[in-house]
Amino acid sequence: FNDYVSGFPKESDMHVNVSGTIKLKVPEGSNGIIVKNLYLSCDPYMRNRMKKPVSGSVANSLKPGSPIVGYGVAKVLDSGHPNFKKGDLVWGTTGWEEYSLITDLQNFFKIQHTDVPLSYYTGILGMPGMTAYAGFYEICSPKKGEHVFISSASGAVGQLVGQFAKLLGCYVVGSAGSKEKVDLLKNKFKFDDAFNYKEEPDLDAALKRYFPEGIDIYFENVGGRMLDAVLLNMRVHGRIAVCGMISQYNLDKPEGVHNLMHVIYKRVRIQGFTVFDYYHLYTKFLDLVLPHIAEGKIVYVEDIAEGLESGPAALIGLFSGLNVGKQVVLVSHE
Ligand code: NDP
């Protein structure tokens, strides 16, 4: 990553460095691990780490000139840590490089279940999956039969939130930015309905069409004009889980929200959350989701770019909706 980014990120904000070297042995006395990176995860928050440091931000800014840092799946080549040994498959925060020395092993997980695609640990079984789980079950207080709306619904987090809500017996509608994504929502993820927000000049009218009786739960991934339209359509005692606001990440000055008075009229609870507070639930989450995957009750769509050099384009593609499903970068098959 070259320098702090303002506005839309570009491929030229990053470059591939072919000259680095790393000793494939953990330094004497270190309790870190050396890994070979297999899959890297492209996540919207990574854009926020390319901003000049601002106080109050959850994600710390990266240092210009340093490798991009993000979630990934990797294989341990050498370990100075008692919990990890050579040959273990792991997921957690790693570098956008072929090999990494990892010294911060907080929130680093050993992969125990390998009868699923390994790339799933960047998505459904990794950070985005935990986000969907914590956001839906811990923040939304969902009940059977409630009316649920999800924005950016075909993405890494949204596709799973919608399937959780369907399994609970909710009425579920999602928005996404293309016909292909809308078809996925309806046909693959079995949402009750879906619409392309780019073809809806009046989002309030669109939401009234899909939710004539209003929305009980809004899973917020985009912010901006969608949030404003949702506020006009919430039901009394509705809940809004604020997961992300991707429409705001590339703006120097975030847009204002105009309809907050409706939070009072409808007694709406709006709650932000970050996944980092919920990793203690990871085993419980796996116990829920793994059987559903095995039985085909939950499906997951990934968009896999091949090769480390495809990383910059894949990452910036998130901000124009080029990814169809969870965006992953394949570095190496083991
Ligand atoms: P996605 O896989 O959904 O990818 C991003 C998608 O955002 C794009 O494909 C695009 O889809 C949509 N998008 C891009 N720009 C805009 C825009 N201007 N307006 C509306 N939609 C836009 O990402 P994730 O599922 O990984 O993340 C979803 C949200 O969850 C993000 O806001 C992210 O920051 C947040 N998040 C929060 C976490 C937390 O701990 N709170 C953890 C993980 C993620 P489309 O074609 O539909 O426009």
Boltz pocket constraint, residues with backbone or C-beta under 6 A from the ligand:
constraints:
  - pocket:
      binder: B
      contacts: [[A, 42], [A, 43], [A, 44], [A, 45], [A, 127], [A, 128], [A, 131], [A, 152], [A, 153], [A, 154], [A, 155], [A, 156], [A, 157], [A, 158], [A, 175], [A, 176], [A, 177], [A, 178], [A, 181], [A, 220], [A, 221], [A, 222], [A, 242], [A, 243], [A, 244], [A, 245], [A, 246], [A, 247], [A, 248], [A, 273], [A, 274], [A, 275], [A, 276], [A, 317], [A, 318], [A, 319], [A, 320], [A, 321], [A, 322], [A, 323], [A, 325], [A, 326], [A, 327]]
      max_distance: 6.0
